[in-house]
Amino acid sequence: MRADIESLNPFELNVYLKKSVNDEDESKEWLNAGRGNPNWTASVPRAAYYLLGEFATNETLDQEDDIIGSKIKDKKGRVDRFQDFLDQKTSKGSSFLKDVWDNGEHLLGMKKEKWLTYILDYMIGDNYPYPVRILTACEQPVKHYMHHELFGARPVPFDVFAVEGGTAGIVYLFESLVNNHLLEPKDTIALMIPTFAPYLEIPELPEYGFETEYIKSELMEIDGKASYQFSEAELDRLRNDDIKAVFVVNPSNPTANAIYDKTIEQLKDIVQRDNPNLMILTDDVYGTFLDDFTSLFTSLPFNTACIYSYSKYFGATGWRVGTLALSEENIFDKRLSELPQAKKEELDKRYGPISSSPRDLLFIDRLVADSRSVALNHVAGLSAPQQVMMTLFSLYSLVDKEDEYKKKVMEMCYERQKLLYDALDLTLPLKELDTAYYSEIDFALWLKDRYSTSFKTYIVEHHTMTDLIAKLVQEERLMLLKADAFGSSTWSVRVSLANLDTEAYAEVGRRIVNMMDRMHGEWKEVRAADNA
C-alpha cells in the first residue's frame, strides 16, 4: 500500500488522503493548502456580465411576456434603451459598463454601437462562434489586455486563438506541432523545471515519444534576496540545436518566481547565435501577479507561442477561458514552409477539406482546425458567452486606471505569504520576481535550520515527504502538496497562497511547526534513552 501511495501524483495523493479525513471532527478546521484554486473572484466584471445578459434577453423579446425570443438583430433605439437600462442600475457592474461605453471605445476595435450588437449576440449564445479563432468584438479588447498586463511595450503584431483555459492551449499546441511534423517522435525537447506537474507528464505520453531534457532552476541570491533562477551553465544547454522546443511556465509553478532579466538576455543570445529555430512555448498565467513582468513573447516574439489563462487572476478556473498568442511572423510558419515536399503533400490531404490552398494555412489556423480534428473546423471555437466573459475581464483591467484590483490581489497574496513565513521563521524571497501565489518550501533545509542537521538526517533516513504530508493530514488536518512531481526536490512542498482565507496562513505555519516540534521531542527522548 505504501508503494502505491508513493507512486501517486501529488493531486491524486491529495484526493486519496482527503478520504481519510473525518469530516465530523470539529477539533480543528480542515485546511487544504494543496490546490491552487483561488478563493477570490472579480465581482465587478461578473456583475457586468449578468447585466448584459439581462439586457440581451430583453432585446430578443417583442413583448415582455414572450417565452420565445428572436435573435439579436439591429433594432431601432437600442443605444438609448441600453443607456437607460444602465442609468436605472446602481451597481459597480453598471458603473463599469458605463465607463466602457463613455470612455473605452478606443479599446473595442470598432464603433461602440456596432460592438454592442455583436456582444449582445454573443451573450445570447444562439449562433456558432465565428470567426472560429476569436470573435470579432472580443479580439481587440483581449489583445489590448495582453499588451497591458503581459507584453508591456507594444510587440510585433500578433494573432490570438481563444481557448478553453491554459491547459487546452498547451494540449492544442503539442497536438498541432506533432500533426504538422514540427516535432517528430524521438525529437528532443526541453522543459524548464520546476513546472506544473501535468506539463512534465504530457511529453512522456507514448503517442509523442519525445526525448526530454530538463533545465533546472536553483535557489540563488539576487540583490540580497532568494529567488529560483536558472544558472548560466544550465541555460546554455539550450544552445544545442538538437533541442527543437522548450516549454516554460513563467512565473513558475510551484516556485512562483519570474525569470530574471539577465536570463532573458541570455536566452535571446542562445536563439540569435546557436539555436535560431528553437520553438519556445511559454505559459504566462501568473504574470499578472507582478508589477513589472516581462514575457518571453515580448523579448522573442518570432520564436515564442504564449499561452495565457484568466483563471487565476480573476478567480475563474470554472470559466475555462484563455488565449494562445502567436506573432504574425513566427518560427512555426517558417518551419512549415521548409518541410520536405512529401510532408507538405501529406498535410495538403489533412487540411485540404477546409482550404483550397492548404499550404497557405497559418499555423494558428491549423491549431484551430486540429482542436476539432479538422473535419469539425466549421464548429470550432470557444463558446461565445465564454468569450464575452473573457472580454469583460480584459476591459475591467484596462479601464482600472489606478490598478485597484491588481493592487488588492497582490497585497492579499503577499500578506498571506508573510504570515506563513513568519510562522515558519523563514526569510521572504525577492519580491520583485515573486508572485506569492505559491510558496515552495524545501522541507529538509527548513528542518536543518530550525532544529539541527542530525534531526534533519534522521527524518530523511526514516521518512518520506509523503509520510509527513499524510501525518499532517491525520494529526493536524492540514493538506500540502508534494513538489517532486513538478521537478523540485523530493523534500519540497508547495503551499498554495491562493485558496484559504488570509488569516489561515499563520495557522498553516503553526500546524507544520506543531507536528515537527512533537516529532523532534520524540526523537530527543529516544536519543536520551539510547545514551543513558
LOPABA-581696 format. One record per residue (C-alpha): residue in one letter; x, y, z. Coordinates in steps of 0.1 Angstrom, whole numbers, padded with zeros to 4 digits, always signed. Layout:
N
AXYZ ...
END
This chain:
532
M+0000+0000+0000 R+0028+0024+0009 A+0044+0019-0026 D+0011+0026-0042 I+0007+0059-0022 E+0043+0069-0031 S+0036+0064-0068 L+0005+0087-0069 N+0010+0121-0085 P+0005+0150-0060 F-0031+0157-0070 E-0042+0121-0067 L-0023+0117-0034 N-0043+0147-0020 V-0076+0131-0032 Y-0066+0098-0015 L-0056+0115+0018 K-0087+0136+0018 K-0108+0105+0020 S-0091+0096+0053 V-0102+0129+0070 N-0131+0126+0095 D-0155+0153+0084 E-0172+0151+0117 D-0141+0160+0137 E-0145+0196+0147 S-0114+0198+0169 K-0096+0217+0141 E-0108+0234+0110 W-0098+0214+0079 L-0072+0234+0059 N-0064+0224+0023 A-0034+0244+0011 G-0027+0219-0017 R-0049+0230-0046 G-0041+0262-0064 N-0077+0273-0070 P-0080+0310-0059 N-0106+0318-0032 W-0113+0353-0046 T-0134+0363-0076 A-0135+0395-0097 S-0171+0406-0088 V-0173+0438-0110 P-0169+0422-0145 R-0192+0393-0134 A-0219+0418-0123 A-0215+0435-0157 Y-0218+0401-0175 Y-0251+0393-0159 L-0264+0428-0166 L-0255+0424-0202 G-0273+0390-0202 E-0305+0407-0188 F-0304+0434-0214 A-0296+0410-0242 T-0325+0387-0232 N-0349+0417-0232 E-0337+0426-0267 T-0348+0392-0280 L-0384+0398-0269 D-0411+0416-0289 Q-0434+0416-0259 E-0424+0414-0222 D-0445+0383-0216 D-0430+0363-0246 I-0414+0330-0237 I-0398+0326-0272 G-0373+0352-0282 S-0359+0361-0315 K-0322+0365-0325 I-0303+0397-0317 K-0308+0419-0347 D-0304+0456-0354 K-0332+0473-0336 K-0341+0510-0337 G-0335+0527-0304 R-0312+0501-0289 V-0285+0525-0278 D-0310+0547-0260 R-0325+0516-0243 F-0291+0504-0233 Q-0281+0538-0217 D-0315+0540-0200 F-0310+0504-0187 L-0276+0513-0172 D-0289+0545-0157 Q-0315+0526-0138 K-0288+0504-0122 T-0267+0515-0093 S-0242+0486-0091 K-0205+0486-0096 G-0212+0464-0126 S-0233+0490-0143 S-0207+0517-0134 F-0181+0496-0152 L-0202+0492-0183 K-0209+0530-0183 D-0172+0536-0181 V-0166+0513-0211 W-0194+0529-0230 D-0184+0565-0223 N-0146+0563-0222 G-0135+0529-0237 E-0145+0530-0273 H-0108+0530-0283 L-0104+0496-0267 L-0132+0479-0286 G-0117+0479-0321 M-0149+0493-0336 K-0177+0518-0330 K-0194+0512-0297 E-0228+0509-0312 K-0217+0481-0335 W-0198+0464-0307 L-0229+0464-0286 T-0249+0445-0312 Y-0221+0420-0316 I-0216+0415-0278 L-0254+0410-0272 D-0255+0384-0299 Y-0226+0365-0283 M-0242+0369-0249 I-0274+0351-0261 G-0252+0323-0275 D-0276+0312-0302 N-0250+0312-0330 Y-0219+0292-0337 P-0188+0312-0327 Y-0175+0329-0359 P-0147+0337-0367 V-0137+0304-0351 R-0103+0317-0339 I-0117+0346-0318 L-0149+0366-0321 T-0147+0399-0339 A-0159+0421-0309 C-0137+0403-0285 E-0104+0403-0303 Q-0092+0439-0298 P-0101+0441-0261 V-0083+0408-0254 K-0052+0420-0274 H-0052+0453-0256 Y-0053+0434-0223 M-0024+0412-0232 H-0004+0443-0241 H-0013+0460-0209 E-0007+0431-0185 L+0019+0408-0202 F+0037+0424-0231 G+0044+0459-0219 A+0057+0480-0248 R+0038+0470-0280 P+0054+0440-0295 V+0052+0429-0332 P+0016+0423-0344 F+0002+0391-0332 D-0028+0368-0336 V-0049+0352-0308 F-0068+0320-0305 A-0094+0319-0277 V-0092+0286-0259 E-0107+0266-0230 G-0081+0278-0205 G-0044+0274-0205 T-0044+0236-0203 A-0064+0234-0236 G-0038+0257-0251 I-0009+0235-0243 V-0027+0204-0254 Y-0036+0220-0287 L+0000+0232-0292 F+0015+0198-0287 E-0011+0181-0310 S-0005+0206-0338 L+0033+0206-0335 V+0031+0168-0340 N+0004+0168-0366 N+0024+0193-0387 H+0058+0175-0383 L+0073+0204-0364 L+0080+0178-0337 E+0086+0142-0345 P+0090+0111-0323 K+0125+0109-0308 D+0129+0147-0312 T+0145+0163-0282 I+0125+0189-0263 A+0134+0208-0231 L+0113+0215-0200 M+0124+0243-0177 I+0117+0230-0142 P+0101+0230-0117 T+0069+0233-0137 F+0033+0224-0134 A+0032+0186-0129 P+0010+0176-0159 Y+0033+0195-0182 L+0060+0171-0172 E+0037+0142-0179 I+0024+0152-0214 P+0058+0148-0233 E+0062+0113-0217 L+0030+0101-0233 P+0037+0072-0257 E+0019+0089-0287 Y+0046+0116-0286 G+0078+0097-0278 F+0100+0128-0273 E+0134+0127-0257 T+0133+0152-0229 E+0160+0174-0214 Y+0153+0191-0180 I+0166+0226-0175 K+0165+0230-0137 S+0164+0263-0117 E+0181+0266-0083 L+0178+0289-0053 M+0201+0319-0059 E+0207+0352-0042 I+0197+0383-0062 D+0200+0418-0047 G+0205+0401-0013 K+0172+0381-0015 A+0165+0345-0025 S+0150+0336-0059 Y+0147+0305-0080 Q+0165+0311-0112 F+0184+0293-0140 S+0222+0293-0139 E+0241+0304-0170 A+0256+0269-0174 E+0222+0252-0171 L+0205+0275-0196 D+0234+0272-0221 R+0223+0236-0227 L+0196+0251-0250 R+0224+0261-0274 N+0223+0225-0286 D+0202+0228-0318 D+0191+0192-0314 I+0166+0207-0289 K+0137+0216-0311 A+0114+0232-0285 V+0115+0244-0249 F+0085+0247-0226 V+0084+0271-0196 V+0058+0283-0170 N+0068+0319-0163 P+0064+0329-0135 S+0069+0294-0124 N+0047+0268-0106 P+0054+0259-0078 T+0084+0282-0071 A+0063+0313-0081 N+0093+0332-0094 A+0096+0351-0128 I+0126+0347-0150 Y+0153+0372-0143 D+0162+0399-0169 K+0198+0385-0173 T+0184+0351-0181 I+0161+0365-0207 E+0190+0383-0223 Q+0210+0350-0223 L+0180+0332-0239 K+0179+0358-0266 D+0216+0353-0273 I+0211+0315-0274 V+0184+0319-0301 Q+0204+0345-0321 R+0237+0327-0321 D+0232+0290-0317 N+0196+0278-0319 P+0176+0301-0342 N+0148+0275-0349 L+0141+0269-0312 M+0104+0269-0306 I+0095+0285-0272 L+0062+0276-0255 T+0055+0299-0225 D+0026+0297-0201 D+0022+0332-0186 V-0008+0326-0164 Y+0009+0340-0133 G+0024+0371-0150 T-0004+0393-0139 F+0006+0389-0102 L+0037+0411-0108 D+0040+0448-0112 D+0067+0446-0138 F+0065+0413-0158 T+0085+0406-0189 S+0070+0378-0211 L+0094+0358-0233 F+0069+0367-0260 T+0080+0403-0256 S+0117+0395-0260 L+0115+0367-0285 P+0082+0371-0303 F+0093+0353-0335 N+0102+0321-0316 T+0075+0321-0289 A+0039+0309-0286 C+0023+0324-0255 I-0004+0307-0235 Y-0024+0328-0210 S-0054+0318-0188 Y-0077+0342-0170 S-0084+0315-0144 K-0061+0325-0115 Y-0061+0363-0117 F-0098+0367-0120 G-0108+0336-0099 A-0122+0320-0129 T-0110+0284-0131 G-0145+0272-0137 W-0150+0295-0167 R-0122+0278-0187 V-0111+0309-0206 G-0077+0316-0220 T-0057+0326-0251 L-0029+0313-0273 A-0009+0341-0290 L+0014+0339-0320 S+0033+0367-0337 E+0020+0373-0372 E+0055+0363-0384 N+0068+0333-0365 I+0091+0303-0364 F+0062+0279-0367 D+0050+0292-0401 K+0087+0294-0412 R+0093+0258-0404 L+0061+0248-0421 S+0074+0264-0453 E+0106+0245-0450 L+0091+0210-0447 P+0101+0184-0472 Q+0078+0181-0502 A+0064+0147-0492 K+0053+0160-0458 K+0037+0191-0474 E+0017+0168-0497 E+0007+0147-0466 L-0005+0179-0449 D-0023+0190-0481 K-0045+0160-0476 R-0051+0168-0439 Y-0061+0204-0444 G-0074+0202-0480 P-0111+0198-0468 I-0110+0232-0451 S-0089+0252-0475 S-0085+0254-0513 S-0048+0264-0507 P-0038+0243-0476 R-0002+0253-0478 D-0011+0289-0471 L-0030+0279-0439 L-0012+0296-0410 F-0001+0275-0380 I-0025+0293-0357 D-0054+0283-0380 R-0041+0248-0381 L-0043+0249-0343 V-0079+0259-0345 A-0087+0231-0370 D-0068+0205-0351 S-0087+0214-0319 R-0117+0199-0337 S-0099+0171-0356 V-0100+0193-0388 A-0133+0178-0401 L-0152+0199-0375 N-0134+0231-0381 H-0166+0248-0390 V-0179+0243-0354 A-0146+0251-0337 G-0141+0280-0313 L-0146+0288-0277 S-0183+0293-0268 A-0195+0329-0274 P-0207+0336-0238 Q-0173+0325-0225 Q-0156+0349-0249 V-0179+0377-0236 M-0167+0369-0200 M-0131+0369-0212 T-0137+0403-0229 L-0152+0418-0198 F-0123+0406-0177 S-0100+0423-0202 L-0119+0456-0203 Y-0121+0457-0165 S-0084+0456-0162 L-0080+0482-0190 V-0104+0508-0175 D-0090+0503-0140 K-0065+0532-0144 E-0053+0530-0108 D-0048+0492-0110 E-0070+0490-0079 Y-0080+0454-0085 K-0044+0443-0092 K-0031+0460-0061 K-0056+0444-0039 V-0050+0409-0053 M-0012+0413-0050 E-0014+0428-0015 M-0036+0399-0004 C-0011+0373-0017 Y+0019+0390-0002 E+0002+0393+0032 R-0006+0355+0031 Q+0030+0348+0023 K+0043+0369+0051 L+0020+0353+0077 L+0032+0318+0066 Y+0069+0328+0065 D+0067+0345+0099 A+0051+0313+0114 L+0079+0292+0099 D+0106+0317+0107 L+0116+0319+0070 T+0131+0349+0051 L+0108+0363+0024 P+0120+0359-0012 L+0129+0386-0037 K+0095+0404-0041 E+0101+0419-0075 L+0103+0385-0091 D+0079+0366-0067 T+0042+0363-0074 A+0034+0350-0039 Y+0007+0328-0055 Y+0025+0297-0042 S+0054+0291-0018 E+0078+0262-0024 I+0094+0251+0009 D+0125+0230+0010 F+0114+0209+0040 A+0148+0193+0046 L+0166+0227+0046 W+0139+0241+0069 L+0144+0211+0093 K+0181+0217+0094 D+0178+0254+0100 R+0151+0252+0126 Y+0162+0221+0145 S+0196+0206+0136 T+0214+0187+0109 S+0212+0155+0128 F+0174+0157+0132 K+0170+0165+0095 T+0192+0135+0087 Y+0170+0113+0109 I+0138+0125+0093 V+0152+0120+0057 E+0165+0085+0066 H+0134+0073+0083 H+0105+0091+0065 T+0095+0103+0031 M+0078+0136+0022 T+0046+0115+0016 D+0048+0103+0052 L+0049+0138+0065 I+0021+0151+0043 A-0001+0121+0054 K+0009+0128+0090 L-0001+0165+0087 V-0035+0154+0073 Q-0041+0129+0101 E-0028+0149+0130 E-0032+0185+0120 R-0060+0184+0095 L-0037+0202+0070 M-0031+0193+0034 L+0000+0204+0015 L+0012+0193-0020 K+0043+0173-0028 A+0065+0192-0052 D+0088+0165-0065 A+0064+0157-0094 F+0069+0193-0105 G+0106+0187-0109 S+0115+0200-0075 S+0134+0181-0049 T+0118+0151-0031 W+0118+0171+0001 S+0100+0202-0013 V+0063+0210-0007 R+0041+0235-0024 V+0018+0257-0003 S-0009+0274-0023 L-0013+0310-0010 A-0045+0314-0031 N-0071+0292-0017 L-0075+0299+0020 D-0086+0329+0040 T-0057+0352+0047 E-0055+0347+0084 A-0054+0309+0079 Y-0018+0310+0066 A-0004+0318+0101 E-0023+0287+0112 V-0008+0266+0083 G+0027+0275+0095 R+0018+0268+0132 R+0004+0234+0124 I+0036+0224+0105 V+0057+0236+0134 N+0034+0218+0160 M+0038+0185+0143 M+0075+0188+0137 D+0080+0200+0173 R+0063+0168+0185 M+0085+0146+0162 H+0116+0165+0174 G+0107+0160+0210 E+0101+0123+0205 W+0134+0120+0187 K+0152+0137+0215 E+0137+0114+0241 V+0147+0083+0221 R+0183+0097+0218 A+0184+0104+0255 A+0173+0069+0263 D+0198+0054+0240 N+0226+0074+0256 A+0215+0067+0292 
END
